[in-house]
Structures are given as structure tokens and as C-alpha cells.
Amino acid sequence: MVVLMSRCETPSYQRYHSLAQAGPPSLCLPYSYRVLAEMFRSMDTVVAMLFNRRQTPTFTTIKQGVQDMMHRRFEEIHVAQIKNVFPEAFIFRQEKNVPTFSSSSMKKSSYQLTVEPLLPPDHSDDQLVLSASRLLERRHTFHSNLLSLVKQHHKDFLSSLVPPLSVPEDKLTRWHPRFKVDSVPPVQPSTLPQAPPTERMATAQEVLDKARSLITPKMEKALVSLTLQKEDVPQAPDVPQTAASPAQVPTALKGVSQCLLDRIRAKEVQKLQAAMTRDPEVEERLLMMSRLAELARILRSVFVSEKKPALIMEVVCSRMVDSYRSAMSTGEMEKHVRLLAELVSDWLSIVAVRKDSYLKLNRTMELSLVMDRLTHRQKEEELSQHGLPDSL
């Protein structure tokens, strides 16, 4: 049990956060990045509220407000990460004599970290406020900067593959299948202004005297003994890590022509590159086409049971929704039916009569022929999106 816990230090809901996101495949952010984006939104909201009331936002006040909004700890390291992602958002200073307006133990004469929002240079004196539209704009900028950081890690991952991949960032629509999004390193914190030292030591003897006055004799003896124990323990020599050669051929592929392996790898690289730059609308169309074969059988059954040459679109979609194995709305089913009529127009046609749309089915055409045409058309569109021929 101890071994398993040591291997999985990060909870599963964080390591596999990207897999649990709803909606179509997209450039989702790692869990830690999404949490940081939410912290920036809360911090910007608290800073804007104080700034618009002409109060000086301090880290102590911001920390309490963010923790109340998120129910999560908010420390200076998070502020340093936010500064690294979006350095143009705030101005940080260490100031004294800042009114706290609270009953905390913070002295008014002590230094405090103040946060001032950085406004664009084109504002006038009567626009010294952080409006809702400006907050939304800053939030989008922060998200874009986070996405750029993940894209850089993704670019490094693609360059480490064999053979390496190169995908333009402006055409990237999804991550590589083997790219572990939630394993991306957290954002590195930037440096924040530190309070100047209040007491200066002139000599080393003064420093030692000050340190000795802060600890008890028993604690001093414990520290000395601990230091001696560490010196007696031999240090393990550093073992150089040698990365396995990526060009090694697995045992199962020994005897296969190297030329054939290179062609297969090149084709796989081309498929992955096309998948990462594919338009989400094209992805949705291919997903719809994969369902048309089953929907065509259901549609033909509806016409056979009704025994009518034409049926209203709304009635047919409602019957097909009840018969389909997965949950689907009537509007989504209508999109599939219209796509079916587009691909096999000589089998299914749509006729508009006043405000209604009617479906007409060519019963003389065999259903097996319709299935073959749908399968062939789906394969053609998939290959055209991959940019590959039918064979190696």
C-alpha cells in the first residue's frame, strides 16, 4: 500500500482531468492551469472591486477574498505564477503605512505587498475603473497566455518523437494522442518585490549572536547532532541516466524490412498531423457519417411500417430518435437525415411543401447498395482529410 501511494502522489482527478472534459476534442488546459486561470479571475475581480472604490489592494485583502470565492488556499506563489503568465496585468510594490481596514494583526507601519491593475495607456482620468468588459478581456488574455505555454510543451513533445512532428501553432486544433496534458509541469513562479530588511547586521559575530538568542540550548544541541549524522551518511554516486535509443526495433518486428517500417511510420506521422490540425466541423461531419449506416436501416423501417410514399420530416425524426440506440435530440437527428439525403440523393430526397419538409424514399434501390455507397464515401472523406492514398 505504501508503494502504491508513493507512485501516485497526484490524485487521479488531476492526472486525468483532460479526459473528463465534456464536448468535442479541443485544446484543453491541464488541471493546474485551469485552477490558476480561476484564481486569476477571482483575484482580478477582488482587485477591480477595491480599485474602483479607490482603495489600495493588498495581498492580505486579496487572499481573503479569493479564498472566500474559491474555497481553496491562495498564497503568494500563486500570485507569482500569475505574474509570470500575464506580467502586463498588475504592478506589484512593497509599501508601508497602507490602511488595512481590518482587525488583523498586520501592523500599519509594516511593509505589505500591494497590487495595482495596469490599465492601457489610452485611458482618460474618468475611465480609471476596471469595467466588466475589461475584466473579460484580461481573462481571455490570461487564457491565451496559458494556452501558449502548453503549446510550447506540446511542440517540445512533438520534436522528441521518432520521426519528429512539426505542426503550425495557428492550425493546431487538438493535442497529440500520446501527449499527457495533465502531466505538463506547473507554471514557474516569477519574482515578487520583497520587503527591505528592517535590521542590518554589521559583522558576522552579530549574526551569530542574533541566531543563538533565538534558539534554546537544547535545540542547538539537536541541530548539531543532526548535522553530524548527515555528514556520516555516505552519499550515493550520481548515476548518469542514459536514454534508450528510440531507433531500436522491437523484438516482434525483427525481420521486417526497414523500408516498410519507415513507410508505415511516415504514414502514421501524416495521419497524426492531419488529426491535430483537422477542423472541428470536419470532425463532426465524419462522426455523423459513421452513424448513417445504422440510421439508414432505421429510416427504411419507418417507411415500411408507415406504408406511405412521403412522410413529414418531424414525424420521421421523432420515430428514429425512439429507435436509435443512443440518446439524440430531434434537431440532431434532422441534421443526420439531411446529410443522408446529401450523400445518397437518389435514394432519399427532401421536398419542401409550404412550411413543412417531406421525405421521399426510393424503394426500388437495394439497401445493401446504399450501405456500400455510404461506407465508400466515408472512407474517401477520411482519406482526403488525412491526405493519404488508399494504400501504402
C-alpha positions in Angstrom: 0.0 0.0 0.0 2.9 2.4 0.8 4.5 1.7 -2.5 1.3 2.4 -4.5 0.7 5.6 -2.7 4.3 6.8 -3.4 3.9 6.1 -7.1 0.6 8.1 -7.3 1.3 11.3 -5.4 -1.0 13.3 -7.7 -4.7 12.4 -7.3 -6.4 10.8 -10.3 -8.9 13.6 -10.8 -5.9 15.9 -11.5 -3.8 13.5 -13.6 -6.7 12.6 -15.9 -8.6 15.9 -15.8 -8.4 16.5 -19.5 -10.1 13.1 -20.2 -13.2 14.1 -18.2 -13.9 17.3 -20.1 -17.2 17.4 -21.9 -17.7 18.4 -25.5 -15.7 17.8 -28.7 -11.9 17.4 -28.7 -10.2 20.7 -28.2 -7.1 22.3 -26.8 -8.0 21.8 -23.2 -5.7 23.1 -20.4 -4.1 20.9 -17.7 -5.9 20.8 -14.3 -3.3 23.0 -12.6 -3.6 25.6 -15.4 -7.4 25.7 -15.2 -7.2 26.2 -11.4 -4.7 29.0 -12.0 -7.0 30.6 -14.5 -9.8 30.5 -12.0 -7.5 32.1 -9.4 -6.7 34.9 -11.8 -10.4 35.5 -12.5 -11.1 35.7 -8.7 -8.0 37.8 -8.0 -8.9 40.3 -10.8 -12.4 40.6 -9.5 -11.3 41.4 -6.0 -8.6 43.8 -7.2 -11.2 45.6 -9.5 -13.7 45.9 -6.7 -11.1 47.6 -4.4 -9.5 49.7 -7.2 -12.9 51.0 -8.3 -13.6 52.1 -4.7 -10.2 53.9 -4.6 -8.8 51.5 -2.0 -5.3 50.1 -2.2 -5.5 46.3 -2.9 -3.0 44.4 -0.7 -2.2 40.8 -0.8 -3.8 40.2 2.6 -7.1 41.6 1.4 -6.9 39.8 -1.9 -6.0 36.5 -0.3 -9.1 36.5 1.9 -11.4 37.4 -1.0 -10.0 34.8 -3.3 -10.2 32.1 -0.7 -13.8 33.0 0.1 -14.7 32.8 -3.6 -12.8 29.6 -4.5 -12.8 27.7 -1.1 -9.1 27.0 -1.9 -5.8 28.2 -0.4 -4.3 31.2 -2.2 -0.7 32.0 -1.5 2.0 34.4 -2.8 3.4 31.6 -5.0 0.1 31.7 -7.0 0.5 35.5 -7.4 4.0 34.9 -8.7 2.7 32.3 -11.2 0.0 34.8 -12.4 2.7 37.4 -12.8 4.8 35.0 -15.0 1.8 34.2 -17.2 0.5 37.7 -17.6 3.1 40.3 -16.5 1.2 43.2 -18.0 -1.8 42.7 -15.7 -0.6 44.1 -12.4 2.0 46.3 -10.8 3.4 44.9 -7.6 5.1 47.0 -4.9 6.2 46.8 -1.2 4.7 49.8 0.6 4.4 50.9 4.2 1.6 52.7 6.1 -1.1 51.2 3.9 -4.5 51.3 5.7 -5.8 47.7 6.3 -9.4 48.4 7.4 -9.4 45.1 9.2 -8.8 43.8 12.7 -5.9 41.5 11.7 -2.6 41.5 13.5 -0.9 43.2 10.5 0.7 46.4 11.7 0.1 49.6 9.7 3.8 50.5 9.7 4.9 47.2 8.3 5.6 46.5 4.6 2.8 45.0 2.6 2.6 43.7 -1.0 0.3 46.0 -2.9 -1.3 45.1 -6.3 -2.3 47.7 -8.7 -4.1 46.9 -12.0 -2.2 48.0 -15.1 -4.6 49.9 -17.4 -3.9 50.6 -21.1 -2.1 53.9 -21.8 -5.1 55.3 -23.9 -7.5 55.7 -20.9 -8.5 59.1 -19.6 -8.9 60.3 -16.0 -12.6 59.5 -15.9 -12.0 55.9 -17.1 -9.8 54.8 -14.2 -12.1 51.8 -13.5 -11.9 48.2 -14.3 -15.2 47.6 -16.1 -16.8 44.2 -16.7 -15.8 44.2 -20.4 -12.1 45.0 -19.5 -12.1 42.1 -16.9 -13.4 39.8 -19.6 -10.7 40.9 -22.0 -8.0 40.4 -19.4 -9.4 36.9 -18.6 -9.2 36.0 -22.3 -5.6 37.2 -22.5 -4.6 35.2 -19.5 -6.2 32.0 -21.0 -4.4 32.6 -24.3 -1.1 33.0 -22.5 -1.7 29.7 -20.6 -2.5 28.0 -23.9 0.7 29.3 -25.4 2.7 27.7 -22.6 1.0 24.4 -23.1 1.6 24.7 -26.9 5.3 25.1 -26.2 5.4 21.9 -24.2 3.4 20.2 -26.9 5.9 21.5 -29.5 8.8 20.0 -27.5 7.0 16.7 -27.2 6.4 16.6 -31.0 10.1 17.3 -31.6 11.1 14.4 -29.4 9.1 11.8 -31.4 10.7 9.5 -33.9 10.2 10.7 -36.5 9.6 14.2 -35.2 6.4 16.1 -36.0 6.0 19.7 -36.9 2.5 21.3 -36.7 2.0 25.1 -37.0 0.5 26.5 -33.8 -2.2 28.5 -35.6 -3.5 25.3 -37.3 -3.4 23.1 -34.1 -6.9 22.1 -33.1 -6.2 19.2 -30.8 -3.3 17.6 -28.9 -1.3 14.6 -29.9 -2.9 11.4 -28.7 0.1 10.4 -26.6 0.6 13.9 -25.2 -0.2 13.8 -21.5 -1.9 17.1 -21.0 -2.2 16.9 -17.2 1.4 15.9 -16.8 2.6 19.3 -18.1 4.9 21.0 -15.5 3.2 23.7 -13.5 3.8 27.4 -14.3 7.1 28.6 -12.9 6.6 31.5 -10.4 8.1 34.9 -11.1 9.8 37.1 -8.6 7.8 39.4 -6.5 9.0 42.6 -4.7 10.3 41.7 -1.2 10.2 43.9 1.8 13.5 45.5 2.7 15.3 44.1 5.8 14.3 46.0 8.9 17.5 45.1 10.8 21.0 45.1 9.4 23.9 43.2 10.9 27.3 44.9 10.6 29.5 41.8 11.4 29.3 38.1 11.3 29.5 37.9 15.1 26.3 39.9 15.3 24.5 37.5 13.1 25.7 34.5 15.2 24.7 36.2 18.4 21.3 37.0 17.0 20.8 33.4 15.8 21.9 32.0 19.2 19.5 34.3 21.0 16.5 32.9 19.0 17.0 29.2 19.9 17.3 27.3 23.2 20.5 25.4 24.1 18.6 22.1 23.8 17.6 22.9 20.2 21.1 24.0 19.4 22.5 20.6 20.5 19.8 18.8 18.5 20.8 20.7 15.3 24.5 19.9 15.8 23.9 16.2 16.3 21.6 16.1 13.2 24.3 17.8 11.1 26.9 15.3 12.3 24.6 12.4 11.4 24.1 13.7 7.8 27.9 14.0 7.4 28.4 10.4 8.4 25.9 9.0 5.9 27.8 8.2 2.6 26.3 9.9 -0.4 25.3 7.6 -3.4 27.2 8.4 -6.5 25.2 10.1 -9.3 24.4 7.5 -11.9 24.2 9.1 -15.4 20.8 8.4 -17.0 21.1 7.1 -20.5 18.0 7.4 -22.6 17.1 4.3 -24.6 17.7 4.6 -28.2 14.4 5.5 -29.9 15.6 3.8 -33.1 15.7 0.3 -31.6 13.3 -2.1 -33.3 11.0 -4.1 -31.0 11.5 -7.9 -30.9 8.2 -8.5 -32.6 9.2 -6.5 -35.7 12.6 -8.1 -36.2 12.9 -9.4 -39.8 10.6 -6.8 -41.2 12.0 -4.6 -43.9 13.3 -1.3 -42.6 11.9 0.4 -45.7 8.4 -0.9 -44.9 8.8 0.3 -41.3 9.8 3.7 -42.5 6.8 4.0 -44.8 4.4 2.9 -42.1 5.9 5.4 -39.6 5.7 8.2 -42.2 2.1 7.3 -42.9 1.3 7.3 -39.1 3.0 10.7 -38.7 1.0 12.1 -41.5 -2.3 10.8 -40.0 -1.5 12.3 -36.6 -0.5 15.6 -38.1 -3.8 15.7 -40.1 -5.8 14.8 -36.9 -4.2 17.5 -34.9 -5.0 20.2 -37.5 -8.4 19.0 -38.5 -11.3 21.5 -38.4 -13.8 20.6 -35.6 -16.6 21.0 -38.2 -15.0 18.3 -40.4 -14.6 16.1 -37.3 -18.3 16.4 -36.5 -19.2 15.6 -40.1 -17.1 12.4 -40.0 -18.7 11.4 -36.7 -22.1 11.9 -38.2 -21.2 9.9 -41.3 -20.2 6.9 -39.1 -23.8 6.7 -37.8 -25.5 6.9 -41.2 -25.4 3.2 -42.0 -27.5 2.3 -38.9 -29.8 5.3 -39.4 -30.5 4.3 -43.0 -31.8 0.9 -41.8 -34.0 2.6 -39.2 -35.3 5.1 -41.8 -36.2 2.3 -44.2 -38.0 0.5 -41.4 -40.1 3.7 -40.6 -41.2 3.9 -44.3 -42.0 0.2 -44.4 -44.2 0.4 -41.3 -46.0 3.6 -42.3 -46.6 2.4 -45.9 -46.6 5.9 -47.3 -44.7 7.3 -50.3 -43.7 10.5 -48.3 -43.5 11.4 -44.6 -43.1 14.6 -42.7 -39.6 15.3 -41.5 -40.6 15.9 -37.9 -42.5 12.6 -37.7 -39.7 10.6 -39.2 -37.1 12.2 -36.9 -39.2 11.5 -33.8 -39.6 7.8 -34.8 -35.9 7.4 -35.5 -35.0 9.0 -32.2 -37.1 6.4 -30.4 -35.4 3.6 -32.3 -31.8 4.7 -32.2 -29.5 3.0 -29.6 -28.0 6.3 -28.2 -29.8 9.4 -26.9 -30.2 12.1 -29.5 -32.5 15.1 -29.9 -34.9 15.6 -32.8 -32.8 18.5 -34.1 -29.7 16.4 -34.2 -31.5 13.6 -35.9 -32.7 16.0 -38.6 -29.1 17.0 -39.3 -28.2 13.4 -39.8 -31.2 12.8 -42.1 -30.3 15.9 -44.2 -26.7 14.6 -44.5 -28.0 11.2 -45.6 -30.1 12.9 -48.3 -27.0 14.8 -49.4 -24.8 11.7 -49.8 -27.5 9.4 -51.3 -29.8 11.8 -53.0 -31.1 9.2 -55.5 -32.3 7.0 -52.5 -33.6 9.7 -50.2 -34.9 13.2 -51.2 -36.3 16.1 -49.3 -39.3 18.1 -50.7 -40.3 21.4 -49.2 -44.1 22.0 -49.2 -45.1 25.3 -47.7 -43.6 25.3 -44.2 -43.1 21.6 -43.9 -40.4 19.3 -45.2 -41.3 15.9 -46.6 -39.1 12.8 -47.1 -39.4 10.6 -50.1 -37.7 7.2 -50.3 -36.7 5.3 -53.5 -37.9 1.8 -52.5 -36.6 0.2 -55.8 -33.0 0.7 -54.6 -31.5 -2.0 -52.6 -30.4 -1.1 -49.0 -27.1 -3.0 -49.4 -26.2 -0.7 -52.3 -26.9 2.3 -50.1 -24.7 0.9 -47.3 -21.8 0.3 -49.7 -22.0 3.8 -51.0 -22.1 5.3 -47.5 -19.1 3.3 -46.4 -17.2 4.2 -49.6 -18.0 7.9 -49.2 -17.0 7.9 -45.5 -13.6 6.2 -46.4 -13.0 8.7 -49.1 -13.6 11.7 -46.9 -11.4 10.3 -44.1 -8.5 9.7 -46.5 -8.9 13.1 -48.0 -8.7 14.7 -44.6 -5.5 12.6 -43.8 -4.1 13.5 -47.3 -3.2 9.8 -47.8 -3.8 7.4 -50.7 -5.8 4.2 -50.2 -2.7 2.1 -49.8 0.9 2.4 -48.9 
